[in-house]
Amino acid sequence: MSIAENVARIKAEIARAAIAAGRDPKDIQLCAATKMNDTAAVREAIAAGIDCCGENRVQELTQKQSENAYEGVPIHFIGHLQTNKVKQVVGKVGIIQSIDSLRLLDAVNKEAARQGICQDVLLEINIAGEESKSGFAVEDIHPLLEKIGDFPAIRVRGLMAIPPICQISTENHKFFQKIYNLSVDITAKKYDNVCVDILSMGMSGDYADAIACGSTMIRVGSAIFGPRHY
Ligand SMILES: *Cc1c(COP(=O)(O)O)cnc(C)c1O
């Protein structure tokens, strides 16, 4: 299957899952997770109609940006970002989806302020409290947002999560629903500089479930580009 065929199939599946959930398919963005795929592959996916690209590693981001790989769509950072690399990412991507600690939030805020910009971010939630994954605990989010005014160069646009892989497909619904519920609570509180219009959840194996639970952005890699060769 070509990249274009894969994107077409995924878009049809997005529409099916959205309509089944009583949602408008237009409310779900397809973010291509482009890690380990080269500029030619990224361009094919963009031509096929993906909505944005998500890159995991700073080095790949910088390399592909120098080749104009992402022309035509926004580029987001979706991988773990080390604080010593924020300079290479802040102001260079539309959204940093993977803000996973207060320390990183602080570093991004400082760099954005230095550049005189406001950086859009998502807060990454470690929804199942897994040791192997980074991200904020659900209970950390409201206390953090109460202090978000301390980070004036940051605008929080939503939440991102990577729930555990579940054997039974509907088992993951409880994780996706927890994130959705958190986003509803956040919206109700009307924090300054916080506008939770993006719920980034769902990947190649579980995006239909994520859409059923309210996802507005799915991050899909292997289902578009084929398996990655590490
Ligand atoms: C790689 C990656 C994805 C996509 O994973 P697939 O299973 O290949 O769809 C999504 N989100 C993040 C953060 C990733 O690193």
The ligand as an SDF file (V2000), in Angstrom:
LIG
                    3D

 15 15  0  0  0  0  0  0  0  0999 V2000
    5.6670    7.2110   17.0710 C   0  0  0  0  0  0  0  0  0  0  0  0
    4.6430    7.9830   17.7740 C   0  0  0  0  0  0  0  0  0  0  0  0
    3.3020    7.9440   17.3890 C   0  0  0  0  0  0  0  0  0  0  0  0
    2.7970    7.0690   16.2610 C   0  0  0  0  0  0  0  0  0  0  0  0
    2.9160    5.7210   16.5810 O   0  0  0  0  0  0  0  0  0  0  0  0
    2.3250    4.5960   15.5760 P   0  0  0  0  0  0  0  0  0  0  0  0
    1.9810    3.4780   16.4810 O   0  0  0  0  0  0  0  0  0  0  0  0
    3.3990    4.2920   14.6110 O   0  0  0  0  0  0  0  0  0  0  0  0
    1.1290    5.1900   14.9320 O   0  0  0  0  0  0  0  0  0  0  0  0
    2.4050    8.7450   18.0590 C   0  0  0  0  0  0  0  0  0  0  0  0
    2.7850    9.5300   19.0870 N   0  0  0  0  0  0  0  0  0  0  0  0
    4.0540    9.5970   19.5010 C   0  0  0  0  0  0  0  0  0  0  0  0
    4.4060   10.4870   20.6210 C   0  0  0  0  0  0  0  0  0  0  0  0
    5.0120    8.8190   18.8740 C   0  0  0  0  0  0  0  0  0  0  0  0
    6.2730    8.8730   19.2920 O   0  0  0  0  0  0  0  0  0  0  0  0
  1  2  1  0
  2  3  1  0
  2 14  2  0
  3  4  1  0
  3 10  2  0
  4  5  1  0
  5  6  1  0
  6  7  2  0
  6  8  1  0
  6  9  1  0
 10 11  1  0
 11 12  2  0
 12 13  1  0
 12 14  1  0
 14 15  1  0
M  END
$$$$
